[in-house]
Amino acid sequence: MVNHSSGADEVTPDLGEGTITAAVVESFAGAKDERLAHCIAVLVRHLHAAVRELEPTSAEWLAVVEFLTATGHKSDDTRQEFVLLSDVLGVSALVENINHRKAGGATEATVLGPFHMTQSPPRELGDSLDEVGHDEVCLVTGQVRSVDGTPLAGASVDVWQADDAGFYDVQQPDIQPAGNGRGLFTTDAQGRFHFRTVVPVHYPIPTDGPVGALLLDTGRHPYRPAHIHFLVEADGHRPVTTHIFVSGDPYLGSDAVFSVKRSLVREVRLVEDPRGAEYGLTPPYRHAHIELVLEPA
Amino acid sequence: MVNHSSGADEVTPDLGEGTITAAVVESFAGAKDERLAHCIAVLVRHLHAAVRELEPTSAEWLAVVEFLTATGHKSDDTRQEFVLLSDVLGVSALVENINHRKAGGATEATVLGPFHMTQSPPRELGDSLDEVGHDEVCLVTGQVRSVDGTPLAGASVDVWQADDAGFYDVQQPDIQPAGNGRGLFTTDAQGRFHFRTVVPVHYPIPTDGPVGALLLDTGRHPYRPAHIHFLVEADGHRPVTTHIFVSGDPYLGSDAVFSVKRSLVREVRLVEDPRGAEYGLTPPYRHAHIELVLEPA
């Protein structure tokens, strides 16, 4: 009778639930980049722990794989669905929180979001972000300072926001001119900047992809409270990525991407009295102001 | 002086490191599908725990996002890079281990792998998987049984493997006929099956995508020991997804996808004596045998 018994030798492992995680971690131990090896080891341990806790069926795990694949397929040069996924799972906000925990006195950071994907057009102080020409004007004024109060002249203030219907230029390439709602400003000798724009409104994050389907399936709304994005850089200082949020917005308490900080909520007040008008603007117009405080690098 | 102070009301949260994870989990609590809500909660907790442990910079987290995006972009109808990622991180094998831990006496399961993506062509017992016409023949014989020893007639035995150069048909659509290396067989009245094929060889998992780059960056080899895939189904029994591995293969101890089980290693012996030949085959040829034991559903 022919012997069909196993031909396994002693070096053949027999990886089961009890041994596989250590084997996977060990397999990455030879990486020359120690940080990379450490990151993979930690991610593998936590991912395996989640799988052990959930005990997914093969069909459930396949559903996860298919969700991630669809998320990749939805991403292109003007859409980053994985950033969106990271945002709605609170990971983007957590990473920002961790990286800015020591910034005592500085402006709080919040998420970059998925729409900082094109270069903002350089603009002069006082210019408008609005290339469509809406009637209602919102003046935004601000000053960039160091934590000790020193105004930071020549700082770069990159601004981007959705229009008054809740869409960014890159979402509506056939409707909005490229660069609408965006501007790259440089602060004056007193660290100040000002520009005109439209009052932002709350808007849904894009819901036509896997992340939108996830929110729908789990009963979550997709709204972000109205906000304007800022990315501020100045010589000798740590850059800050932040927003200002419009006070009174109904979604301040349930931002779909978990990014609201009380310190970043600002009133967008109505200026009606011509005696209070600034920069030659004719009331009525809206006005919001923010101090952007950077810590030394 | 204009009051530019915060307009945040009492319901505005202030999500920091200490509170954000609970807020994210809570946001999914309204899901009608309780299993889905539970799965997301567990994945979020472990993902946040990994982020807290690693404290990634924003650039590092962006690198993760970009890696996942590239993994999605590499996936299409004939390539599943996320399955490959799940495989090289040992998650696919862990899921299989978890789902088959109670199959006492049954054939051990192992990963499906990324190449079971096309329908195997139905073939008659004794047919060859090899549509190219190699000289060296490998006979594979087997029997499908229930754990109590009862032969399972009419069982479906889906088989797929790489060719003798280590490539699956779907990887070489211009070289291999579709269905080469694949076959769907039905067991006879004694639960037996047999077919001819080429002796499989160890081969690298696809390395031209992000997962291959990850292995290269971390000093891991991409090889899988030589194997033949089986997916066996029989009425009244739990299906089993498994492999047979070729004994003596140099990669049995370091399978890139952590799927080797000692119980699945088989000798592929050389038959030289005509008196020992079966099924009318003319020696010399190779021969491997496997008993596939299913547990009742």
Boltz contact constraints between the chains, C-beta under 6 A:
constraints:
  - contact:
      token1: [A, 4]
      token2: [B, 289]
      max_distance: 6.0
  - contact:
      token1: [A, 6]
      token2: [B, 265]
      max_distance: 6.0
  - contact:
      token1: [A, 7]
      token2: [B, 247]
      max_distance: 6.0
  - contact:
      token1: [A, 7]
      token2: [B, 265]
      max_distance: 6.0
  - contact:
      token1: [A, 7]
      token2: [B, 267]
      max_distance: 6.0
  - contact:
      token1: [A, 8]
      token2: [B, 262]
      max_distance: 6.0
  - contact:
      token1: [A, 8]
      token2: [B, 265]
      max_distance: 6.0
  - contact:
      token1: [A, 11]
      token2: [B, 253]
      max_distance: 6.0
  - contact:
      token1: [A, 12]
      token2: [B, 252]
      max_distance: 6.0
  - contact:
      token1: [A, 12]
      token2: [B, 253]
      max_distance: 6.0
  - contact:
      token1: [A, 12]
      token2: [B, 260]
      max_distance: 6.0
  - contact:
      token1: [A, 12]
      token2: [B, 262]
      max_distance: 6.0
  - contact:
      token1: [A, 14]
      token2: [B, 261]
      max_distance: 6.0
  - contact:
      token1: [A, 14]
      token2: [B, 262]
      max_distance: 6.0
  - contact:
      token1: [A, 15]
      token2: [B, 258]
      max_distance: 6.0
  - contact:
      token1: [A, 16]
      token2: [B, 97]
      max_distance: 6.0
  - contact:
      token1: [A, 17]
      token2: [B, 97]
      max_distance: 6.0
  - contact:
      token1: [A, 20]
      token2: [B, 90]
      max_distance: 6.0
  - contact:
      token1: [A, 20]
      token2: [B, 93]
      max_distance: 6.0
  - contact:
      token1: [A, 20]
      token2: [B, 94]
      max_distance: 6.0
  - contact:
      token1: [A, 20]
      token2: [B, 258]
      max_distance: 6.0
  - contact:
      token1: [A, 24]
      token2: [B, 90]
      max_distance: 6.0
  - contact:
      token1: [A, 27]
      token2: [B, 220]
      max_distance: 6.0
  - contact:
      token1: [A, 28]
      token2: [B, 218]
      max_distance: 6.0
  - contact:
      token1: [A, 30]
      token2: [B, 219]
      max_distance: 6.0
  - contact:
      token1: [A, 31]
      token2: [B, 218]
      max_distance: 6.0
  - contact:
      token1: [A, 31]
      token2: [B, 219]
      max_distance: 6.0
  - contact:
      token1: [A, 39]
      token2: [B, 54]
      max_distance: 6.0
  - contact:
      token1: [A, 42]
      token2: [B, 50]
      max_distance: 6.0
  - contact:
      token1: [A, 42]
      token2: [B, 53]
      max_distance: 6.0
  - contact:
      token1: [A, 42]
      token2: [B, 54]
      max_distance: 6.0
  - contact:
      token1: [A, 43]
      token2: [B, 50]
      max_distance: 6.0
  - contact:
      token1: [A, 44]
      token2: [B, 89]
      max_distance: 6.0
  - contact:
      token1: [A, 46]
      token2: [B, 46]
      max_distance: 6.0
  - contact:
      token1: [A, 46]
      token2: [B, 49]
      max_distance: 6.0
  - contact:
      token1: [A, 46]
      token2: [B, 50]
      max_distance: 6.0
  - contact:
      token1: [A, 48]
      token2: [B, 94]
      max_distance: 6.0
  - contact:
      token1: [A, 49]
      token2: [B, 46]
      max_distance: 6.0
  - contact:
      token1: [A, 50]
      token2: [B, 42]
      max_distance: 6.0
  - contact:
      token1: [A, 50]
      token2: [B, 43]
      max_distance: 6.0
  - contact:
      token1: [A, 50]
      token2: [B, 46]
      max_distance: 6.0
  - contact:
      token1: [A, 51]
      token2: [B, 94]
      max_distance: 6.0
  - contact:
      token1: [A, 53]
      token2: [B, 42]
      max_distance: 6.0
  - contact:
      token1: [A, 54]
      token2: [B, 39]
      max_distance: 6.0
  - contact:
      token1: [A, 54]
      token2: [B, 42]
      max_distance: 6.0
  - contact:
      token1: [A, 55]
      token2: [B, 98]
      max_distance: 6.0
  - contact:
      token1: [A, 58]
      token2: [B, 99]
      max_distance: 6.0
  - contact:
      token1: [A, 61]
      token2: [B, 95]
      max_distance: 6.0
  - contact:
      token1: [A, 65]
      token2: [B, 82]
      max_distance: 6.0
  - contact:
      token1: [A, 65]
      token2: [B, 83]
      max_distance: 6.0
  - contact:
      token1: [A, 68]
      token2: [B, 82]
      max_distance: 6.0
  - contact:
      token1: [A, 69]
      token2: [B, 72]
      max_distance: 6.0
  - contact:
      token1: [A, 69]
      token2: [B, 75]
      max_distance: 6.0
  - contact:
      token1: [A, 69]
      token2: [B, 82]
      max_distance: 6.0
  - contact:
      token1: [A, 72]
      token2: [B, 69]
      max_distance: 6.0
  - contact:
      token1: [A, 72]
      token2: [B, 72]
      max_distance: 6.0
  - contact:
      token1: [A, 72]
      token2: [B, 73]
      max_distance: 6.0
  - contact:
      token1: [A, 73]
      token2: [B, 72]
      max_distance: 6.0
  - contact:
      token1: [A, 75]
      token2: [B, 69]
      max_distance: 6.0
  - contact:
      token1: [A, 82]
      token2: [B, 65]
      max_distance: 6.0
  - contact:
      token1: [A, 82]
      token2: [B, 68]
      max_distance: 6.0
  - contact:
      token1: [A, 82]
      token2: [B, 69]
      max_distance: 6.0
  - contact:
      token1: [A, 83]
      token2: [B, 65]
      max_distance: 6.0
  - contact:
      token1: [A, 89]
      token2: [B, 44]
      max_distance: 6.0
  - contact:
      token1: [A, 90]
      token2: [B, 20]
      max_distance: 6.0
  - contact:
      token1: [A, 90]
      token2: [B, 24]
      max_distance: 6.0
  - contact:
      token1: [A, 93]
      token2: [B, 20]
      max_distance: 6.0
  - contact:
      token1: [A, 94]
      token2: [B, 20]
      max_distance: 6.0
  - contact:
      token1: [A, 94]
      token2: [B, 48]
      max_distance: 6.0
  - contact:
      token1: [A, 94]
      token2: [B, 51]
      max_distance: 6.0
  - contact:
      token1: [A, 95]
      token2: [B, 61]
      max_distance: 6.0
  - contact:
      token1: [A, 97]
      token2: [B, 16]
      max_distance: 6.0
  - contact:
      token1: [A, 97]
      token2: [B, 17]
      max_distance: 6.0
  - contact:
      token1: [A, 98]
      token2: [B, 55]
      max_distance: 6.0
  - contact:
      token1: [A, 99]
      token2: [B, 58]
      max_distance: 6.0
  - contact:
      token1: [A, 218]
      token2: [B, 28]
      max_distance: 6.0
  - contact:
      token1: [A, 218]
      token2: [B, 31]
      max_distance: 6.0
  - contact:
      token1: [A, 219]
      token2: [B, 30]
      max_distance: 6.0
  - contact:
      token1: [A, 219]
      token2: [B, 31]
      max_distance: 6.0
  - contact:
      token1: [A, 220]
      token2: [B, 27]
      max_distance: 6.0
  - contact:
      token1: [A, 247]
      token2: [B, 7]
      max_distance: 6.0
  - contact:
      token1: [A, 252]
      token2: [B, 12]
      max_distance: 6.0
  - contact:
      token1: [A, 253]
      token2: [B, 11]
      max_distance: 6.0
  - contact:
      token1: [A, 253]
      token2: [B, 12]
      max_distance: 6.0
  - contact:
      token1: [A, 258]
      token2: [B, 15]
      max_distance: 6.0
  - contact:
      token1: [A, 258]
      token2: [B, 20]
      max_distance: 6.0
  - contact:
      token1: [A, 260]
      token2: [B, 12]
      max_distance: 6.0
  - contact:
      token1: [A, 261]
      token2: [B, 14]
      max_distance: 6.0
  - contact:
      token1: [A, 262]
      token2: [B, 8]
      max_distance: 6.0
  - contact:
      token1: [A, 262]
      token2: [B, 12]
      max_distance: 6.0
  - contact:
      token1: [A, 262]
      token2: [B, 14]
      max_distance: 6.0
  - contact:
      token1: [A, 265]
      token2: [B, 6]
      max_distance: 6.0
  - contact:
      token1: [A, 265]
      token2: [B, 7]
      max_distance: 6.0
  - contact:
      token1: [A, 265]
      token2: [B, 8]
      max_distance: 6.0
  - contact:
      token1: [A, 267]
      token2: [B, 7]
      max_distance: 6.0
  - contact:
      token1: [A, 289]
      token2: [B, 4]
      max_distance: 6.0
